[in-house]
Amino acid sequence: MPVRVALPIPRLEPLTYDLPAGVAAERGMRVLVPLGNRTLAGTIVETGVPDVEGMKTLLEVLDQTPSFTQEMLELTRRVAEYYLCSWGEVLAAALPSWMKPSSAISIHRERSVTAAEFDEMKRRAPRRAALLEVIDAVRGDVTLAYLQKKLRTSSVSEQLHALVRDGYISLVSRAPVAPSLRTVRMVSVADAYRTDEVALRGLFDVLDKRAPKQSLALATVWMRTSGDGGSVPFADVLETAGVSASVVESLIERGALTLSHAPAARQQELNTRQDESHLPLTPSQQVAIDRIVRGLSNGQFDPILLHGVTGSGKTLVYKHALHHVIALGGTAIVLVPEISLTPQLGDRFTAAFGERVAILHSRLSDAERLHQLDRIDKGEVSVVIGPRSAIFCAVPDLRLIIVDEEHEPSYKQEDPAPRYHGRDVALMRAHICQCPIVLGSATPSFETLQNVRLGRFSCVEIRERADGAVAPAIRIVDMRRHHKLKTVIGGFSHDAIDAIAERVRTGQGTIVFLNRRGFSSELQCQDCGHTPRCPNCDVSLTYHRVPSSLRCHYCGYANHLVKSCIECGSVDVVELGSGTQRLETELEQALRDRSGLNARIARVDADTTSRRGMLRSTLQAFVQGDLDVIVGTQMIAKGLDIARVTLVVVVNADHSLHMSDFRASERTFQLLTQVAGRAGRAASMTGEVLIQTSSPEHPVISVISKGERLDGDVRAWIDEELILRKEVFYPPFTRFIVIEISSMDQQHADGHAGVIKALLPEGSAYHKRSDVLTPVVGRVRNHYRRMIVIRNNKTEDPSGQKMRGLLRSVLEAYHQQYASRDVRVSIDIDASGHL
């Protein structure tokens, strides 16, 4: 019976394969199939299809039950359709890493080669000899990916097949291997003694005389289980009884204890959160909960914007809604924009729902992720929390989706395909499941606000902070004036330093925000003006003091710091710009010199939180008052709910305000509002926010300065922005689509971009096309980049189907006549806007 298989290859439609005789398969199962000289893992997406002349037979069915439900197959199909990528690419993105379809071929050594044979091979086929040398250097089988990496080429198939033909090697097809589920040893009192009190007493009498340590260990297990047949972790018995492993093993050999194995839960860090579900609700919170519950009762697709100011208790609304979901016997998915927010929200939900919560994110090991997925499959989980990829989690009976901080740009997957937006895929899934979806934000995206205005989404507002807390006072610090008065130390005005010093003295917490990590943005020679640049990208290298290095934040290139200029040899090299490392050092020195304080300061950014558990431990120390100040990037700009924080200092509000992005004003407003909302979360302490800027007259700064209110000033500014967007034909009135053409050869990039421009009409009733553009960073990882921007009119093409049809025809024409292996072409639907 023929089946159609989706493979993780760009632009490749599902291919038809025949099933081997006697083999059964269903939709959603993973299979191994031949494709040219490769063996790939793919997914069956259709069964019972007509025969195709010349179709091959698939090699192996990898699953006993489908890896994808019918719901997930439909979701991934829609994602592939909308974002113009292959179905197989989306299915691959939806799988855990150990299950991702990939090249499943490895090389097995069959016979050795004599010295004479090898010399002859080196003379006649040097590439084949080099390949054989790499294979011989490794014990056991070698993967194809390893060979390609070692030889720095992907063209090894001809040489491999020549070695197969001559009998030196064989090619072995293997499926991706799943990690083993980690288990722990458990012990329990054997049934013979648990159910016979006389026998148990007799055993204790014997052990008390002959083996008192065994008696102690047995008593420990009995007391921990209360004789109910439960089990205790082996390691806990050793720790509680203070005995060695041999003592417990002797009890097992004697038949007094029974040994078993249980899945090991991921070791949880300390969770000091209390369940907040019992807290009294404000009238606005109750209205929001009632609206969500009404949507749950209707059992229909129901998008709801929960628009609440920072600190208004949106998380408490989520909890009450989730209680209703659990009462209905259903499950829910909660998306968060940052990995850093996952443990914080997870703590709060775990306090409310206990073991019914599963947390998924990319920093879990494969074994930990497997454990969580195993719990979900067994029905032990009601709430799944994670970043954008969690939307692909196959939970049963999905009743509610919550997208927290729906406006966040980190929900957008930039590369590789599928370049999806987590919020929009969540809307797709809610539509498939016919369930409500709650989009929560204090600063909703313009796309979501426009959907509310068009009546596609409903909206519930929470205008006041919970617990009687008031919004913080916002003070704009004009850095132009402070520079003239020379009242600036490093990146801080005297006003900011004095405000921080006051909080340090009173034991209150301060957050200092700058959305740029590293020590300084670049180094520059004062004699010749040279600035060290990345050899692979068109950007300057960022200076990191710890460890002392110059790094590229695009490709990861790093170089040891050279204290003299590599161009002229001068040692007069200065640091330009500031990063979080530099701010940490400058603030420590400024507080000591100006205020006589030795403040306890920690930094929170991608550099300091790369090690597991570091973010949690730093935030825990800050909550407990062991730290006075945290300096950080956007990781601390949202989601933090720390009562002792009464001051937030934004060091440079202009950084995001003047970026080459049509969304710069919108995102600056969102970012400043979110970070300002970290101050004054407790009713007992008032908050203050200092925003340092050299553009105090900018409309965004003016709106922010009036404080966080869902009032006429904010709405008036949004209306003006939307009018401007409509006039210049930008989102939310259009889809912003970017075609990127890249190549290691600059002429190829220019030439192929010109070809695509010529194939794509300049405009129509439903679209406008730009000329070929060079982005701000024109070369990344040694690939020259060119872009063509398309704005797709949503009024004339509401679903985008016309535009996608045109793009498919253009790509088909390009790939049939002009495509080259040296040139990569990608399409980003609903691109971020930053070129």
FIDRENSE-597637 format. One line per field, with one value per residue (C-alpha): residue in three letters; z, y, x. Coordinates in steps of 0.05 Angstrom, whole numbers. Example, Ala and Ser with C-alpha at 12.3 -4.5 7.8 and 13.67 -1.06 7.14 Angstrom:
BEGIN
rest = [ALA, SER]
w = [156, 143]
v = [-90, -21]
u = [246, 273]
This chain:
BEGIN
rest = [MET, PRO, VAL, ARG, VAL, ALA, LEU, PRO, ILE, PRO, ARG, LEU, GLU, PRO, LEU, THR, TYR, ASP, LEU, PRO, ALA, GLY, VAL, ALA, ALA, GLU, ARG, GLY, MET, ARG, VAL, LEU, VAL, PRO, LEU, GLY, ASN, ARG, THR, LEU, ALA, GLY, THR, ILE, VAL, GLU, THR, GLY, VAL, PRO, ASP, VAL, GLU, GLY, MET, LYS, THR, LEU, LEU, GLU, VAL, LEU, ASP, GLN, THR, PRO, SER, PHE, THR, GLN, GLU, MET, LEU, GLU, LEU, THR, ARG, ARG, VAL, ALA, GLU, TYR, TYR, LEU, CYS, SER, TRP, GLY, GLU, VAL, LEU, ALA, ALA, ALA, LEU, PRO, SER, TRP, MET, LYS, PRO, SER, SER, ALA, ILE, SER, ILE, HIS, ARG, GLU, ARG, SER, VAL, THR, ALA, ALA, GLU, PHE, ASP, GLU, MET, LYS, ARG, ARG, ALA, PRO, ARG, ARG, ALA, ALA, LEU, LEU, GLU, VAL, ILE, ASP, ALA, VAL, ARG, GLY, ASP, VAL, THR, LEU, ALA, TYR, LEU, GLN, LYS, LYS, LEU, ARG, THR, SER, SER, VAL, SER, GLU, GLN, LEU, HIS, ALA, LEU, VAL, ARG, ASP, GLY, TYR, ILE, SER, LEU, VAL, SER, ARG, ALA, PRO, VAL, ALA, PRO, SER, LEU, ARG, THR, VAL, ARG, MET, VAL, SER, VAL, ALA, ASP, ALA, TYR, ARG, THR, ASP, GLU, VAL, ALA, LEU, ARG, GLY, LEU, PHE, ASP, VAL, LEU, ASP, LYS, ARG, ALA, PRO, LYS, GLN, SER, LEU, ALA, LEU, ALA, THR, VAL, TRP, MET, ARG, THR, SER, GLY, ASP, GLY, GLY, SER, VAL, PRO, PHE, ALA, ASP, VAL, LEU, GLU, THR, ALA, GLY, VAL, SER, ALA, SER, VAL, VAL, GLU, SER, LEU, ILE, GLU, ARG, GLY, ALA, LEU, THR, LEU, SER, HIS, ALA, PRO, ALA, ALA, ARG, GLN, GLN, GLU, LEU, ASN, THR, ARG, GLN, ASP, GLU, SER, HIS, LEU, PRO, LEU, THR, PRO, SER, GLN, GLN, VAL, ALA, ILE, ASP, ARG, ILE, VAL, ARG, GLY, LEU, SER, ASN, GLY, GLN, PHE, ASP, PRO, ILE, LEU, LEU, HIS, GLY, VAL, THR, GLY, SER, GLY, LYS, THR, LEU, VAL, TYR, LYS, HIS, ALA, LEU, HIS, HIS, VAL, ILE, ALA, LEU, GLY, GLY, THR, ALA, ILE, VAL, LEU, VAL, PRO, GLU, ILE, SER, LEU, THR, PRO, GLN, LEU, GLY, ASP, ARG, PHE, THR, ALA, ALA, PHE, GLY, GLU, ARG, VAL, ALA, ILE, LEU, HIS, SER, ARG, LEU, SER, ASP, ALA, GLU, ARG, LEU, HIS, GLN, LEU, ASP, ARG, ILE, ASP, LYS, GLY, GLU, VAL, SER, VAL, VAL, ILE, GLY, PRO, ARG, SER, ALA, ILE, PHE, CYS, ALA, VAL, PRO, ASP, LEU, ARG, LEU, ILE, ILE, VAL, ASP, GLU, GLU, HIS, GLU, PRO, SER, TYR, LYS, GLN, GLU, ASP, PRO, ALA, PRO, ARG, TYR, HIS, GLY, ARG, ASP, VAL, ALA, LEU, MET, ARG, ALA, HIS, ILE, CYS, GLN, CYS, PRO, ILE, VAL, LEU, GLY, SER, ALA, THR, PRO, SER, PHE, GLU, THR, LEU, GLN, ASN, VAL, ARG, LEU, GLY, ARG, PHE, SER, CYS, VAL, GLU, ILE, ARG, GLU, ARG, ALA, ASP, GLY, ALA, VAL, ALA, PRO, ALA, ILE, ARG, ILE, VAL, ASP, MET, ARG, ARG, HIS, HIS, LYS, LEU, LYS, THR, VAL, ILE, GLY, GLY, PHE, SER, HIS, ASP, ALA, ILE, ASP, ALA, ILE, ALA, GLU, ARG, VAL, ARG, THR, GLY, GLN, GLY, THR, ILE, VAL, PHE, LEU, ASN, ARG, ARG, GLY, PHE, SER, SER, GLU, LEU, GLN, CYS, GLN, ASP, CYS, GLY, HIS, THR, PRO, ARG, CYS, PRO, ASN, CYS, ASP, VAL, SER, LEU, THR, TYR, HIS, ARG, VAL, PRO, SER, SER, LEU, ARG, CYS, HIS, TYR, CYS, GLY, TYR, ALA, ASN, HIS, LEU, VAL, LYS, SER, CYS, ILE, GLU, CYS, GLY, SER, VAL, ASP, VAL, VAL, GLU, LEU, GLY, SER, GLY, THR, GLN, ARG, LEU, GLU, THR, GLU, LEU, GLU, GLN, ALA, LEU, ARG, ASP, ARG, SER, GLY, LEU, ASN, ALA, ARG, ILE, ALA, ARG, VAL, ASP, ALA, ASP, THR, THR, SER, ARG, ARG, GLY, MET, LEU, ARG, SER, THR, LEU, GLN, ALA, PHE, VAL, GLN, GLY, ASP, LEU, ASP, VAL, ILE, VAL, GLY, THR, GLN, MET, ILE, ALA, LYS, GLY, LEU, ASP, ILE, ALA, ARG, VAL, THR, LEU, VAL, VAL, VAL, VAL, ASN, ALA, ASP, HIS, SER, LEU, HIS, MET, SER, ASP, PHE, ARG, ALA, SER, GLU, ARG, THR, PHE, GLN, LEU, LEU, THR, GLN, VAL, ALA, GLY, ARG, ALA, GLY, ARG, ALA, ALA, SER, MET, THR, GLY, GLU, VAL, LEU, ILE, GLN, THR, SER, SER, PRO, GLU, HIS, PRO, VAL, ILE, SER, VAL, ILE, SER, LYS, GLY, GLU, ARG, LEU, ASP, GLY, ASP, VAL, ARG, ALA, TRP, ILE, ASP, GLU, GLU, LEU, ILE, LEU, ARG, LYS, GLU, VAL, PHE, TYR, PRO, PRO, PHE, THR, ARG, PHE, ILE, VAL, ILE, GLU, ILE, SER, SER, MET, ASP, GLN, GLN, HIS, ALA, ASP, GLY, HIS, ALA, GLY, VAL, ILE, LYS, ALA, LEU, LEU, PRO, GLU, GLY, SER, ALA, TYR, HIS, LYS, ARG, SER, ASP, VAL, LEU, THR, PRO, VAL, VAL, GLY, ARG, VAL, ARG, ASN, HIS, TYR, ARG, ARG, MET, ILE, VAL, ILE, ARG, ASN, ASN, LYS, THR, GLU, ASP, PRO, SER, GLY, GLN, LYS, MET, ARG, GLY, LEU, LEU, ARG, SER, VAL, LEU, GLU, ALA, TYR, HIS, GLN, GLN, TYR, ALA, SER, ARG, ASP, VAL, ARG, VAL, SER, ILE, ASP, ILE, ASP, ALA, SER, GLY, HIS, LEU]
w = [0, -21, 30, 25, 68, 88, 91, 125, 59, 36, -19, -22, -25, 8, -34, -49, -24, -23, 42, 47, 44, 110, 141, 167, 180, 200, 189, 238, 242, 229, 175, 143, 68, 12, -24, -76, -42, 27, 78, 115, 170, 152, 173, 139, 125, 79, 69, 15, -41, -115, -141, -173, -228, -204, -130, -81, -20, 48, 90, 160, 203, 265, 309, 339, 350, 312, 336, 312, 327, 273, 307, 303, 230, 213, 252, 220, 151, 162, 188, 126, 81, 113, 123, 54, 78, 70, 113, 132, 159, 206, 229, 244, 285, 325, 346, 406, 385, 390, 343, 291, 221, 197, 156, 188, 153, 184, 156, 180, 166, 131, 115, 125, 68, 55, 51, -24, -35, 5, -33, -99, -74, -52, -122, -162, -116, -62, -38, -28, 11, 55, 69, 88, 135, 173, 179, 204, 256, 293, 332, 312, 261, 234, 218, 152, 188, 223, 156, 125, 184, 185, 110, 107, 48, 37, -28, -4, -33, -96, -55, -4, -57, -90, -23, -16, -85, -69, -3, 45, 80, 84, 94, 152, 161, 233, 264, 312, 382, 438, 505, 560, 614, 677, 736, 810, 855, 903, 962, 999, 1054, 1024, 1023, 1065, 1124, 1108, 1114, 1172, 1236, 1274, 1221, 1219, 1295, 1292, 1238, 1279, 1340, 1299, 1267, 1332, 1359, 1297, 1249, 1284, 1223, 1180, 1234, 1231, 1155, 1155, 1208, 1166, 1106, 1148, 1181, 1115, 1082, 1143, 1123, 1065, 1011, 986, 966, 986, 944, 959, 969, 1020, 1063, 1065, 1084, 1136, 1170, 1163, 1134, 1074, 1010, 1029, 1090, 1048, 995, 1050, 1068, 995, 992, 1057, 1025, 1076, 1025, 952, 900, 842, 794, 782, 733, 762, 764, 745, 806, 822, 848, 912, 901, 954, 921, 958, 924, 907, 884, 950, 944, 938, 867, 843, 806, 740, 752, 766, 701, 663, 695, 680, 608, 599, 635, 588, 530, 561, 568, 496, 469, 409, 380, 422, 421, 482, 494, 568, 569, 640, 667, 696, 765, 753, 770, 701, 727, 781, 726, 688, 750, 762, 688, 693, 754, 711, 656, 705, 735, 664, 657, 602, 592, 576, 544, 572, 527, 554, 511, 546, 575, 634, 650, 647, 717, 749, 720, 732, 806, 813, 775, 811, 878, 854, 814, 842, 798, 746, 715, 662, 642, 573, 547, 507, 569, 590, 574, 527, 586, 625, 565, 555, 627, 619, 554, 586, 641, 590, 551, 615, 630, 692, 668, 661, 648, 600, 605, 556, 502, 430, 413, 468, 422, 385, 448, 436, 498, 502, 505, 497, 527, 534, 507, 543, 508, 562, 539, 470, 442, 453, 390, 417, 398, 326, 299, 255, 229, 208, 176, 196, 210, 251, 303, 366, 380, 310, 310, 378, 345, 290, 342, 382, 318, 303, 374, 378, 445, 476, 472, 519, 495, 557, 555, 587, 519, 464, 395, 343, 305, 364, 377, 305, 310, 371, 333, 274, 322, 310, 382, 445, 498, 574, 609, 679, 692, 764, 800, 847, 923, 925, 894, 853, 789, 798, 788, 724, 718, 651, 658, 602, 590, 545, 604, 650, 599, 594, 670, 673, 723, 691, 716, 663, 638, 699, 716, 786, 794, 780, 825, 883, 874, 874, 935, 973, 959, 979, 1047, 1060, 1038, 978, 910, 845, 774, 723, 651, 587, 529, 508, 539, 539, 567, 509, 440, 407, 414, 374, 364, 379, 331, 267, 282, 270, 302, 306, 263, 256, 199, 182, 190, 174, 247, 298, 354, 423, 480, 538, 599, 632, 600, 565, 493, 431, 407, 350, 373, 303, 288, 355, 332, 391, 395, 454, 469, 441, 482, 422, 355, 303, 248, 275, 340, 383, 455, 457, 448, 480, 495, 460, 483, 543, 557, 620, 641, 638, 674, 731, 740, 733, 781, 834, 829, 826, 889, 925, 903, 907, 964, 1002, 991, 975, 941, 925, 850, 803, 728, 691, 617, 568, 591, 665, 659, 610, 666, 692, 754, 753, 736, 790, 844, 826, 828, 893, 925, 901, 929, 997, 1001, 992, 931, 927, 851, 789, 723, 663, 593, 571, 612, 672, 635, 641, 686, 749, 809, 866, 922, 947, 880, 886, 833, 760, 721, 645, 625, 552, 525, 458, 441, 414, 397, 336, 306, 232, 245, 229, 296, 335, 370, 386, 414, 455, 485, 502, 530, 573, 600, 617, 652, 689, 713, 756, 807, 863, 859, 933, 962, 1022, 980, 924, 862, 819, 748, 720, 644, 617, 546, 498, 463, 517, 466, 427, 428, 459, 516, 526, 532, 578, 624, 641, 674, 656, 644, 594, 580, 524, 519, 503, 456, 421, 410, 384, 337, 309, 299, 264, 218, 198, 187, 143, 101, 88, 77, 137, 187, 218, 152, 111, 118, 119, 78, 68, 14, 33, -18, 10, -19, -1, -69, -69, -145, -140, -84, -126, -190, -161, -122, -188, -220, -165, -169, -244, -234, -181, -206, -175, -151, -156, -119, -62, -58, -67, -78, -60, -99, -78, -9, 29, 103, 159, 170, 98, 112, 165, 172, 107, 69, 32, 44, -2, 12, -24, 18, 0, 34, 25, 32, 81, 56, -15, 6, 76, 82, 43, -6, -68, -45, -26, -94, -129, -87, -101, -176, -172, -131, -179, -239, -203, -182, -250, -289, -244, -177, -154, -97, -79, -66, -11, -18, 42, 54, 120, 125, 178, 187, 248, 211, 230, 167]
v = [0, 66, 122, 194, 214, 285, 295, 353, 383, 454, 460, 384, 361, 293, 235, 169, 105, 33, -5, -70, -133, -150, -82, -37, 37, 96, 171, 205, 147, 160, 118, 109, 120, 122, 188, 187, 165, 182, 148, 196, 193, 224, 222, 188, 242, 203, 130, 93, 137, 115, 81, 124, 97, 84, 93, 63, 20, 50, 16, 13, 37, 69, 76, 26, 82, 149, 204, 255, 258, 278, 346, 357, 335, 386, 441, 427, 425, 494, 522, 496, 525, 594, 602, 573, 517, 442, 400, 357, 418, 435, 364, 362, 426, 396, 335, 328, 330, 255, 242, 295, 268, 270, 232, 162, 131, 108, 75, 7, -17, -85, -102, -71, -44, -67, -17, -30, -19, 45, 73, 58, 90, 153, 158, 145, 170, 215, 238, 166, 152, 213, 189, 120, 151, 188, 124, 85, 138, 125, 62, 35, 62, 132, 178, 214, 281, 267, 253, 316, 357, 327, 333, 401, 380, 351, 316, 248, 203, 183, 164, 125, 84, 69, 42, 1, -27, -48, -81, -35, -8, -18, 34, 20, 53, 70, 108, 165, 137, 162, 176, 127, 148, 159, 117, 114, 52, 45, -3, -26, -76, -145, -168, -229, -183, -124, -168, -212, -173, -234, -249, -175, -173, -237, -208, -144, -186, -225, -162, -123, -177, -195, -136, -72, -29, -72, -66, 10, 11, -34, 9, 71, 41, 16, 84, 123, 80, 70, -3, 14, -20, 45, 52, 97, 120, 76, 138, 168, 105, 110, 184, 178, 115, 133, 65, 41, 13, -57, -57, -44, -94, -147, -135, -144, -210, -233, -219, -167, -110, -110, -70, -34, 23, 86, 143, 198, 265, 324, 352, 415, 477, 508, 536, 586, 608, 601, 585, 653, 624, 642, 716, 762, 782, 853, 866, 871, 804, 771, 800, 772, 703, 702, 719, 663, 612, 631, 615, 548, 532, 548, 502, 545, 583, 646, 693, 739, 796, 805, 876, 891, 941, 912, 884, 878, 804, 772, 710, 702, 706, 651, 607, 612, 597, 536, 511, 511, 473, 420, 414, 399, 344, 381, 406, 474, 502, 566, 599, 647, 689, 675, 614, 658, 666, 592, 573, 635, 622, 548, 560, 599, 547, 488, 520, 520, 454, 412, 354, 369, 419, 402, 451, 446, 488, 481, 477, 410, 350, 298, 252, 307, 325, 252, 247, 307, 280, 212, 245, 282, 217, 182, 236, 260, 332, 385, 447, 451, 513, 531, 579, 581, 509, 483, 499, 435, 392, 338, 345, 308, 344, 414, 463, 529, 563, 622, 665, 708, 774, 762, 823, 797, 791, 728, 689, 696, 641, 675, 616, 560, 544, 543, 618, 618, 664, 626, 670, 660, 585, 583, 618, 564, 509, 540, 544, 470, 450, 498, 525, 594, 627, 683, 734, 769, 834, 902, 928, 889, 885, 930, 868, 844, 913, 918, 849, 875, 938, 895, 852, 788, 786, 806, 847, 850, 906, 908, 981, 978, 942, 885, 888, 963, 976, 1040, 1051, 1077, 1150, 1159, 1210, 1227, 1243, 1287, 1262, 1321, 1368, 1321, 1315, 1391, 1397, 1340, 1304, 1236, 1178, 1125, 1110, 1138, 1208, 1233, 1229, 1155, 1141, 1179, 1143, 1075, 1094, 1112, 1043, 1008, 1044, 1026, 953, 961, 929, 963, 938, 971, 957, 960, 915, 902, 851, 853, 907, 956, 955, 962, 982, 1038, 1060, 1134, 1141, 1108, 1098, 1023, 982, 906, 873, 802, 765, 730, 786, 859, 881, 905, 857, 868, 873, 826, 838, 771, 731, 781, 773, 804, 769, 770, 764, 742, 682, 668, 684, 701, 725, 740, 813, 847, 909, 944, 963, 908, 960, 1012, 981, 1039, 1023, 1082, 1038, 1061, 1027, 1056, 1046, 1006, 936, 903, 882, 954, 981, 932, 955, 1029, 1026, 991, 1044, 1103, 1081, 1072, 1140, 1183, 1151, 1110, 1046, 976, 952, 879, 878, 819, 816, 778, 767, 711, 708, 699, 652, 602, 553, 515, 543, 609, 652, 621, 626, 700, 719, 680, 718, 784, 766, 748, 813, 783, 829, 903, 913, 870, 896, 861, 857, 843, 779, 822, 868, 826, 776, 791, 801, 820, 861, 894, 927, 1000, 1030, 1015, 1053, 1050, 1069, 1085, 1088, 1112, 1045, 1014, 1079, 1095, 1025, 1014, 980, 1006, 976, 1015, 1062, 1007, 961, 1016, 1034, 960, 950, 1012, 999, 928, 943, 1002, 955, 917, 974, 984, 917, 917, 964, 979, 1011, 1063, 1053, 1099, 1093, 1135, 1135, 1164, 1191, 1242, 1245, 1268, 1302, 1238, 1219, 1151, 1181, 1233, 1179, 1137, 1196, 1203, 1135, 1069, 1082, 1053, 1122, 1173, 1192, 1121, 1109, 1175, 1156, 1087, 1119, 1165, 1107, 1066, 1123, 1130, 1055, 1055, 1113, 1079, 1010, 974, 923, 913, 933, 890, 827, 843, 790, 787, 745, 737, 716, 697, 669, 667, 699, 772, 773, 711, 742, 806, 767, 719, 775, 811, 749, 742, 816, 809, 748, 782, 838, 905, 912, 893, 907, 863, 874, 921, 898, 936, 939, 895, 919, 908, 899, 936, 875, 856, 796, 742, 678, 696, 698, 762, 780, 815, 826, 840, 866, 852, 885, 844, 883, 848, 884, 858, 791, 775, 705, 718, 662, 705, 728, 658, 633, 686, 671, 597, 609, 656, 605, 549, 589, 609, 538, 509, 557, 596, 562, 547, 507, 567, 611, 604, 634, 639, 671, 700, 712, 765, 783, 821, 886, 895, 892]
u = [0, 32, 40, 62, 122, 142, 218, 255, 280, 263, 211, 201, 129, 113, 139, 104, 135, 110, 104, 143, 100, 67, 83, 27, 34, -10, -10, 38, 88, 162, 196, 264, 264, 316, 326, 380, 444, 417, 373, 327, 276, 209, 136, 77, 25, -22, -40, -78, -52, -48, 14, 68, 111, 182, 166, 214, 199, 209, 262, 233, 175, 205, 143, 95, 45, 42, 89, 39, -35, -84, -90, -15, -12, -65, -29, 39, 6, -25, 41, 78, 24, 25, 101, 120, 164, 159, 113, 173, 210, 153, 145, 220, 214, 157, 197, 245, 318, 328, 269, 283, 286, 358, 407, 404, 464, 529, 591, 615, 686, 684, 757, 825, 867, 938, 995, 1002, 927, 928, 989, 955, 890, 928, 958, 895, 839, 868, 799, 778, 842, 831, 760, 785, 837, 782, 741, 801, 817, 752, 734, 667, 618, 623, 565, 559, 554, 621, 655, 627, 651, 721, 731, 697, 653, 584, 605, 626, 572, 612, 673, 631, 597, 664, 689, 625, 635, 706, 683, 721, 658, 583, 528, 482, 414, 397, 340, 354, 362, 318, 351, 338, 290, 331, 308, 322, 326, 267, 259, 197, 182, 172, 99, 116, 134, 88, 26, 50, 62, 87, 140, 161, 171, 211, 255, 267, 286, 338, 366, 370, 417, 457, 454, 431, 446, 401, 347, 354, 349, 288, 255, 269, 233, 175, 165, 172, 119, 75, 71, 24, 65, 96, 169, 227, 286, 347, 390, 341, 346, 422, 419, 364, 390, 463, 482, 521, 492, 515, 469, 407, 431, 437, 364, 345, 384, 351, 283, 263, 262, 241, 281, 245, 260, 219, 227, 271, 237, 279, 313, 274, 308, 282, 213, 195, 130, 65, -1, -32, -99, -132, -116, -176, -193, -203, -269, -231, -196, -263, -292, -233, -240, -314, -301, -250, -295, -352, -306, -288, -363, -377, -323, -308, -249, -249, -189, -187, -138, -124, -99, -75, -25, 39, 27, -49, -49, -55, -20, -73, -126, -89, -89, -163, -176, -131, -168, -230, -194, -171, -241, -266, -214, -177, -106, -75, -12, 19, 71, 123, 170, 236, 269, 286, 212, 197, 222, 190, 121, 132, 144, 79, 39, 72, 53, -19, -23, 34, 57, 3, 52, 104, 158, 190, 247, 312, 357, 328, 371, 342, 329, 293, 251, 234, 212, 165, 136, 127, 86, 44, 31, 9, -41, -4, 0, -54, -12, 47, 92, 146, 171, 145, 164, 117, 58, 76, 69, 17, -26, -92, -159, -131, -182, -143, -80, -49, 4, 36, 68, 40, 75, 145, 188, 222, 160, 184, 230, 281, 322, 319, 252, 197, 202, 138, 109, 91, 30, 2, 13, -22, -81, -80, -80, -136, -177, -164, -182, -240, -218, -207, -138, -118, -66, -39, 0, 8, 30, -5, 24, -7, -28, -69, -98, -119, -154, -192, -213, -237, -278, -238, -214, -250, -215, -217, -179, -149, -132, -108, -52, -70, -62, -71, -2, 5, 42, 114, 132, 171, 226, 259, 333, 359, 429, 446, 440, 480, 536, 540, 542, 593, 548, 557, 600, 607, 537, 503, 478, 488, 412, 413, 473, 441, 375, 409, 450, 387, 358, 422, 421, 348, 355, 309, 323, 344, 342, 389, 371, 412, 395, 467, 513, 589, 635, 634, 604, 673, 746, 778, 850, 857, 916, 892, 818, 819, 763, 770, 717, 692, 727, 662, 610, 604, 603, 653, 673, 643, 693, 681, 724, 706, 734, 780, 760, 730, 667, 619, 546, 525, 569, 602, 673, 719, 790, 836, 841, 904, 922, 953, 924, 936, 941, 990, 1015, 990, 971, 922, 860, 795, 729, 668, 597, 573, 549, 523, 594, 618, 557, 567, 639, 622, 564, 605, 660, 611, 574, 639, 668, 606, 567, 618, 579, 603, 540, 527, 516, 502, 494, 439, 450, 465, 537, 523, 464, 492, 506, 447, 414, 452, 392, 349, 404, 418, 345, 335, 392, 362, 293, 323, 362, 431, 440, 427, 426, 420, 445, 416, 388, 317, 320, 301, 254, 191, 158, 197, 152, 198, 166, 230, 245, 228, 275, 287, 341, 340, 410, 399, 328, 354, 386, 322, 288, 331, 340, 327, 261, 191, 170, 224, 175, 126, 179, 212, 145, 133, 203, 204, 134, 152, 217, 186, 132, 183, 183, 134, 99, 82, 29, 74, 129, 125, 165, 206, 233, 291, 296, 361, 354, 381, 314, 266, 220, 207, 133, 148, 187, 132, 78, 121, 135, 60, 60, 27, -47, -96, -121, -129, -55, -33, -91, -78, -5, -25, -76, -22, 26, -28, -46, 27, 34, -28, -2, 65, 33, 64, 36, -14, -47, 0, 42, 116, 151, 226, 261, 334, 386, 454, 519, 592, 603, 580, 568, 525, 484, 474, 459, 408, 374, 366, 336, 284, 268, 256, 211, 169, 121, 134, 63, -10, -75, -51, 25, 84, 155, 219, 284, 341, 365, 429, 413, 449, 493, 508, 551, 540, 581, 617, 551, 534, 461, 411, 338, 273, 216, 143, 84, 21, -45, -90, -152, -144, -115, -143, -114, -50, -68, -58, 10, 33, 10, 51, 113, 107, 105, 165, 205, 186, 210, 274, 291, 276, 321, 368, 380, 451, 480, 522, 461, 410, 340, 294, 226, 204, 129, 111, 184, 207, 220, 293, 335]
